[in-house]
Amino acid sequence: MNRQNTRLGVALMIAAVFVFTLQDALSKHLAAAYNPLMVVMIRYWVFAAFVLALALRRPGGLRSGIATRHAGLHMARAALLIAEICIIVTSYTLIGLIDTHAVFAVCPLLIVALSGPVLGEKVGLARWLAIAAGLAGVLVILQPGTGVFSAAALLPLASATMFALYSLLTRRATQAEDAFLSLFWSGIFGAGLITGIGLFWWEPMTGADWLWMGLYGGLAVFANWLLIRCYEVAEASAVQPFAYFQIVFVSIAGLVVFGETLAPHVVLGAAIVVGAGLVTLLYGRRPTAQVPA
């Protein structure tokens, strides 16, 4: 049942990050016209409908399929993910897709750095050096102390930190119970939380934008489904390097669709961050290392 197919896993990972890029491009387009809280709220309505449909198909019915002993943990995860998405969508509108993802690429390094205090995992000197190098890469991208730096450039760093914490809490949750419950309650709690906030920022939409919103929500669901399938057929450590293809896809979208620029210092900084991430992954695959999922 759990036969590994690395080649299929790689294809699914590349497909997933490509669809995530389409989702991000749509979120930038929509958030430029409507409040980001409203945009994320409608996305979560689609997500909640998706996980509810999955729950209804589980053996034993809805009640037996969603029972959890860790509601507080799932609520904390949902709140972190909602905040992370709202911040990164706002970042797209302020500094663009390319610069946002160049900084956000530090997220895997933050997961490793935080795995010690959050999960009690051992990191090791080599991986700490890679984390330090990755953070230096972020400084190259942000260029603090220069005239081009702005406070908005810190948004993707905040988003990456929140997503790192969310990922670690997700690992803790999946160690305690069925992984589906993490997906389900992220969608349900998240939809309830963002609806309670987003409705205050509701704006009338044109008919065409309703179609774009529906496509945006559908792409978010499809991308997550591809990612789930990817991790079902292949080991995370084998496919994770291919997640960095998203930086390539995002750069193309930013340049071609939105007319963004690709500054040399961003290319250099992103290369340092990605290189550091690959080093931590390489050391994490050694038998003596403990790697967060």
C-alpha positions as CSV (number, residue, x, y, z in Angstrom):
1,M,0.0,0.0,0.0
2,N,2.9,2.4,0.8
3,R,5.2,1.6,-2.0
4,Q,7.6,4.4,-2.7
5,N,7.8,6.0,-6.2
6,T,10.3,8.8,-6.1
7,R,10.0,9.7,-9.8
8,L,6.3,10.2,-9.4
9,G,6.8,12.1,-6.2
10,V,9.2,14.5,-7.9
11,A,6.7,15.1,-10.7
12,L,4.0,15.7,-8.2
13,M,6.2,18.2,-6.2
14,I,7.0,20.2,-9.3
15,A,3.4,20.2,-10.3
16,A,2.4,21.3,-6.8
17,V,4.7,24.3,-6.7
18,F,3.7,25.3,-10.2
19,V,0.0,25.3,-9.1
20,F,1.0,27.2,-6.0
21,T,2.7,29.8,-8.2
22,L,-0.6,30.2,-10.2
23,Q,-2.4,30.6,-6.9
24,D,0.0,33.2,-5.7
25,A,-0.2,35.2,-8.9
26,L,-4.0,35.2,-8.6
27,S,-3.9,36.2,-4.9
28,K,-1.6,39.2,-5.9
29,H,-4.1,40.2,-8.6
30,L,-7.1,39.9,-6.4
31,A,-5.5,41.5,-3.3
32,A,-4.7,44.5,-5.4
33,A,-8.4,45.1,-5.9
34,Y,-9.9,43.8,-2.7
35,N,-8.9,43.6,1.0
36,P,-6.5,40.7,1.5
37,L,-8.6,39.5,4.5
38,M,-11.6,39.1,2.2
39,V,-9.6,37.3,-0.5
40,V,-8.2,34.8,2.1
41,M,-11.7,34.3,3.6
42,I,-13.2,33.2,0.3
43,R,-10.2,30.9,-0.3
44,Y,-10.9,29.3,3.0
45,W,-14.6,28.8,2.2
46,V,-13.5,26.6,-0.7
47,F,-10.9,24.8,1.4
48,A,-13.4,24.1,4.2
49,A,-15.9,22.7,1.6
50,F,-13.1,20.4,0.3
51,V,-12.0,19.0,3.6
52,L,-15.7,18.5,4.7
53,A,-16.3,16.5,1.5
54,L,-13.3,14.4,2.2
55,A,-14.5,13.8,5.8
56,L,-17.9,12.6,4.6
57,R,-16.2,9.9,2.5
58,R,-14.1,8.5,5.3
59,P,-15.0,5.1,6.9
60,G,-17.4,5.4,9.8
61,G,-18.9,8.7,8.6
62,L,-18.3,12.3,9.5
63,R,-18.3,12.0,13.3
64,S,-15.9,9.1,13.6
65,G,-13.6,10.6,10.9
66,I,-13.1,14.0,12.6
67,A,-12.9,13.2,16.3
68,T,-9.8,14.8,17.8
69,R,-8.2,14.9,21.3
70,H,-6.1,18.0,20.4
71,A,-8.5,20.7,19.4
72,G,-6.4,23.4,21.1
73,L,-3.4,22.4,19.0
74,H,-5.3,22.5,15.8
75,M,-6.8,25.9,16.6
76,A,-3.3,27.2,17.2
77,R,-2.1,25.8,13.9
78,A,-5.1,27.3,12.1
79,A,-4.5,30.7,13.6
80,L,-0.8,30.6,12.6
81,L,-1.6,29.5,9.0
82,I,-4.3,32.2,8.6
83,A,-1.9,34.9,9.8
84,E,0.8,33.6,7.6
85,I,-1.4,33.6,4.5
86,C,-2.7,37.1,5.1
87,I,0.8,38.5,5.7
88,I,2.3,36.9,2.6
89,V,-0.6,38.0,0.3
90,T,-0.2,41.5,1.6
91,S,3.5,41.2,0.9
92,Y,2.8,40.3,-2.7
93,T,0.9,43.5,-3.2
94,L,3.6,45.7,-1.5
95,I,7.0,44.2,-2.6
96,G,6.0,41.7,-5.4
97,L,6.1,38.0,-5.9
98,I,9.8,37.7,-6.6
99,D,11.2,39.5,-3.6
100,T,8.6,37.9,-1.3
101,H,9.5,34.4,-2.3
102,A,13.2,35.1,-2.3
103,V,12.9,35.9,1.4
104,F,10.3,33.2,2.2
105,A,12.8,30.6,0.9
106,V,14.4,30.8,4.3
107,C,11.4,28.9,5.8
108,P,13.0,25.4,5.7
109,L,16.0,26.8,7.6
110,L,13.7,28.3,10.2
111,I,12.0,24.9,10.6
112,V,15.3,23.3,11.4
113,A,16.3,26.1,13.7
114,L,13.0,26.0,15.6
115,S,12.8,22.2,15.7
116,G,15.1,22.2,18.8
117,P,13.0,24.4,21.1
118,V,9.6,23.3,19.7
119,L,10.2,19.5,19.3
120,G,13.4,18.9,21.2
121,E,15.3,17.7,18.1
122,K,19.0,17.9,17.8
123,V,20.2,20.2,15.0
124,G,24.0,19.8,14.9
125,L,26.8,22.3,14.2
126,A,26.9,21.8,10.4
127,R,23.2,22.6,10.1
128,W,23.5,25.6,12.4
129,L,26.2,27.0,10.1
130,A,23.9,26.5,7.1
131,I,21.1,28.3,9.0
132,A,23.5,31.2,9.7
133,A,24.5,31.3,6.0
134,G,20.8,31.3,5.0
135,L,20.0,34.2,7.2
136,A,23.0,36.0,5.8
137,G,21.4,35.4,2.4
138,V,18.2,37.0,3.6
139,L,20.2,40.1,4.7
140,V,21.7,40.3,1.2
141,I,18.1,40.3,-0.2
142,L,16.8,42.8,2.3
143,Q,19.8,45.2,2.3
144,P,19.1,46.7,5.7
145,G,20.7,50.1,6.2
146,T,20.4,51.1,2.6
147,G,17.9,53.4,0.9
148,V,16.2,50.5,-0.9
149,F,15.2,48.8,2.4
150,S,11.6,49.1,3.6
151,A,9.6,47.8,6.5
152,A,7.4,45.9,4.1
153,A,10.4,43.7,3.2
154,L,10.1,42.1,6.6
155,L,6.7,40.7,5.9
156,P,7.8,37.6,4.1
157,L,10.3,36.9,6.9
158,A,7.5,37.1,9.4
159,S,5.4,34.9,7.2
160,A,8.2,32.3,6.9
161,T,8.6,32.3,10.7
162,M,4.8,31.7,11.2
163,F,4.8,28.9,8.6
164,A,7.8,27.3,10.2
165,L,6.0,27.2,13.5
166,Y,2.8,25.9,11.8
167,S,4.8,23.1,10.2
168,L,6.4,22.0,13.5
169,L,3.0,22.1,15.3
170,T,1.6,20.0,12.4
171,R,4.3,17.4,12.9
172,R,3.5,17.3,16.6
173,A,-0.2,16.9,15.7
174,T,0.4,14.1,13.2
175,Q,2.5,12.2,15.7
176,A,-0.4,12.2,18.0
177,E,-3.3,11.2,15.6
178,D,-4.3,10.7,12.0
179,A,-2.8,13.2,9.6
180,F,-6.2,13.8,8.0
181,L,-7.4,15.5,11.2
182,S,-4.6,18.1,10.8
183,L,-5.9,18.9,7.3
184,F,-9.5,18.9,8.3
185,W,-9.3,21.1,11.4
186,S,-6.9,23.5,9.7
187,G,-9.6,24.1,7.1
188,I,-12.6,24.2,9.5
189,F,-11.0,26.2,12.3
190,G,-9.3,28.4,9.8
191,A,-12.5,29.1,7.8
192,G,-14.3,30.0,11.0
193,L,-11.5,32.3,12.2
194,I,-11.0,34.2,9.0
195,T,-14.8,34.5,8.4
196,G,-15.2,36.2,11.8
197,I,-12.6,38.8,10.7
198,G,-13.0,39.0,6.9
199,L,-16.7,39.7,6.8
200,F,-16.0,43.1,8.3
201,W,-13.9,43.9,5.2
202,W,-16.4,42.6,2.6
203,E,-16.5,44.5,-0.7
204,P,-18.9,44.0,-3.6
205,M,-17.3,42.1,-6.5
206,T,-17.9,42.0,-10.2
207,G,-19.0,38.9,-11.9
208,A,-15.6,38.3,-13.5
209,D,-13.9,38.6,-10.1
210,W,-16.2,36.0,-8.6
211,L,-14.8,33.6,-11.3
212,W,-11.3,34.6,-10.4
213,M,-12.0,34.0,-6.7
214,G,-13.5,30.6,-7.4
215,L,-10.4,29.7,-9.5
216,Y,-8.1,31.0,-6.7
217,G,-9.8,28.8,-4.1
218,G,-9.8,25.8,-6.5
219,L,-6.1,26.2,-7.2
220,A,-5.3,26.4,-3.5
221,V,-7.2,23.1,-2.9
222,F,-5.6,21.4,-6.0
223,A,-2.1,22.5,-5.0
224,N,-2.5,21.1,-1.5
225,W,-3.9,17.8,-2.9
226,L,-0.9,17.4,-5.2
227,L,1.4,18.0,-2.2
228,I,-0.5,15.4,-0.1
229,R,-0.2,12.9,-3.0
230,C,3.5,13.7,-3.3
231,Y,4.2,12.8,0.3
232,E,2.1,9.7,0.0
233,V,4.2,8.2,-2.8
234,A,7.7,9.5,-1.9
235,E,9.9,10.3,1.1
236,A,9.8,14.0,1.9
237,S,13.7,14.2,1.9
238,A,13.8,12.9,-1.6
239,V,11.4,15.4,-3.1
240,Q,11.9,18.5,-1.0
241,P,14.8,19.9,-3.1
242,F,12.4,20.2,-6.0
243,A,10.2,22.6,-4.0
244,Y,12.7,25.3,-4.9
245,F,11.4,25.2,-8.4
246,Q,8.7,27.5,-7.1
247,I,11.3,30.4,-7.0
248,V,11.9,29.8,-10.7
249,F,8.2,29.7,-11.5
250,V,7.4,32.8,-9.3
251,S,10.3,34.7,-11.0
252,I,8.9,34.0,-14.4
253,A,5.3,35.0,-13.3
254,G,6.6,38.2,-11.7
255,L,8.7,39.2,-14.7
256,V,6.2,38.3,-17.4
257,V,2.8,38.9,-15.8
258,F,3.4,41.7,-13.4
259,G,6.5,43.5,-14.9
260,E,8.6,43.0,-11.7
261,T,12.4,43.3,-11.8
262,L,14.9,40.7,-10.8
263,A,17.7,42.6,-9.0
264,P,21.2,41.1,-8.8
265,H,21.3,41.2,-5.0
266,V,18.0,39.3,-4.9
267,V,19.4,36.6,-7.2
268,L,22.6,36.3,-5.1
269,G,20.7,36.3,-1.8
270,A,18.2,33.7,-3.0
271,A,21.0,31.5,-4.2
272,I,22.6,31.6,-0.8
273,V,19.4,30.8,1.0
274,V,18.6,27.9,-1.4
275,G,22.1,26.5,-1.1
276,A,21.9,26.7,2.7
277,G,18.5,24.9,2.6
278,L,20.0,22.1,0.4
279,V,22.9,21.7,2.9
280,T,20.5,21.3,5.8
281,L,18.5,18.8,3.8
282,L,21.7,16.8,3.0
283,Y,22.7,16.6,6.6
284,G,19.2,15.9,7.7
285,R,19.1,12.7,5.5
286,R,22.0,11.2,7.4
287,P,20.8,8.4,9.8
288,T,22.1,10.3,12.9
289,A,20.1,13.4,12.2
290,Q,16.5,14.2,13.2
291,V,14.5,16.0,10.6
292,P,11.2,17.8,11.0
293,A,8.5,16.6,8.5
